[in-house]
Amino acid sequence: MATLKEFEEALREHGMHMALALLERLRERDRQTRTIRPARRLTGQKMTPELARQIQELHAATGMTQQEIAFKVGVNQGRVNEVLKRGKWLDDDPHAPEAIARDRAKARMRADPKPRATRVIGKSAGRVAAKSGAKATPRKPAPQGQFAFGDL
């Protein structure tokens, strides 16, 4: 199937200037009526016990799906599932598994990244190691061949 660009090129090749003008007029009309809608994806709201209770109330009082509840309260649908199925986030206990996991993730985010070890690959690895004063570790030779049918 031809793309719009290919169609436009074919019209140019055949000298169909009226069709090209009509196509341009349709594009202008489309640009004027085009609206910019806000993104459907929301930034995740921090899960709190109050929000978890609100999710449970919405689930009990309305026939909304988990996805609809998630969109309404502004959280991920997986969080709604955790609240409804496992009862997570319903208490302010700092020793709850989800609170511990959250605190560990925050600590990892605050920590400085560890410096990565540089690896030298190739023939010059021994020379680089010799220059730095470290011993070059010899590699084991790879197996060279296979048995043929006559070798057995």
N, C-alpha and C positions, 0 to 999 in steps of 0.2 A: 504494500500500500504506500502510495506516495505521501510525502510530508507536505505541509503547506509551503515550505520554502521551495521544494522541488516543483510544486504546482505553479508557483509564482515565476520560477525560472523558465518553465515551459511556456507560460504565457508571454514572457519577454522574447523568447526565441521565435515564437510564431507571430510576433508583432501585434498582439491583442491588447492594445493600449486602453481600450474602453473597459475590458474586463479587469485590468490592473487598477484603473481608476475606481471601479466599483468595489474591488477588494480593499483598497485604501480607505474608501468612505465607510465601509463596514468596520474596519479597524478603528477609525476615529470614533464611530458611534459606540463601539465596545469600550474604548478608553473613557468616554464620558460617563457611561453608566456603571463602570466598574467601581466597586466599593472595597474599602480595606476593612476587613473584619479582624477583631482581636483574636489572638491565638487561643485555641481551645485548651492547650496545655497550661496548667497553672503551676506556679512554684509551690513546692511542698510546704504546707503549714506544719509547724511543730506539733507533734502529737502530745496532748496533755490529757490528764484524767477527765477534765471537763469536756473536751472534744470527744473522748471515747464514750462518755455518757450520752452526749448528744447523738452520736452515731447509733448507739443502742436504742435511744428513744425514736429516732427516725425509722429504724428498722422495724420496731415493734408497732408504731402507730400508723405507718404508711406502707403501701405495697411497693415501695421503691426498690430497685435492684441495687446491688453493691456499687456498681459503676455510677448510677445516678446519685447515690448518697455521697460517694467520693467527690463527684463533681460539685455537688451542692456545698459540702463543707470545705473543699479545697485541699484534699489529701489524695494520695495514691490509693487505687482500689485495693492493692495488697494490704495496706494498713487497715482498711475497713474490714477486710477478711480476717485479719489477725484479731481485731477487736471482737468481731461477732463469733468466730469459731473458737478462739483460744482464750478470750478474756484479757488479752494484753492491754496495757496502758490504763487499766481501771483504778490502780492505786498509785500513790506517790512514793512507793517503797523504793529507796535508792539501791536496794539489794536485789531488785527484780532483774531477771536476765536481760530484758530489753534496755533497762537503764544502764546496766553494766556495759552492754555492747555499745550503747550510745556514748558513754563516757570514754571508752577505749578509742572509739573512732575520733572523737574530739581531740584526745591526747595525741593520736597519730597525726592529725591535721596540724596541730600546734608545733610538733617536733620538727627540728631541722632535718632535711633529707640527709641520709648517710652518704658519704662519698663512695662512688663506685670504684671498684678495683679495675685497673686498666689491664687488658689482656693483649698480648702481642702474638700474632699468629703468622707463621711463615718461617722461611729459612733464617731470617735475621733475628729470630727469637733468642738463639744462643748468644749472638753478639750483643744484643741489648742487655741480656741478663749478665753477661760478662762485664759490660761497662758499668752496670749498676753495682757490681760486687757480689751479686747473688750467684749461686751455682745453677748451671743449666741442667735440668733433669732430662736424661736421655729417654727417648720414647722407645717402646717395644716395637720391633718391626712387625708389620702386618703380614698375615699369612700370604704366601706368594702364589700358590697354585692350588689346583684341585686334582683329585685322583681321576684318572681316565679309566675306561672299562678294562683295559689290559693290565692296569696296575694292581688289580685285586687278585 
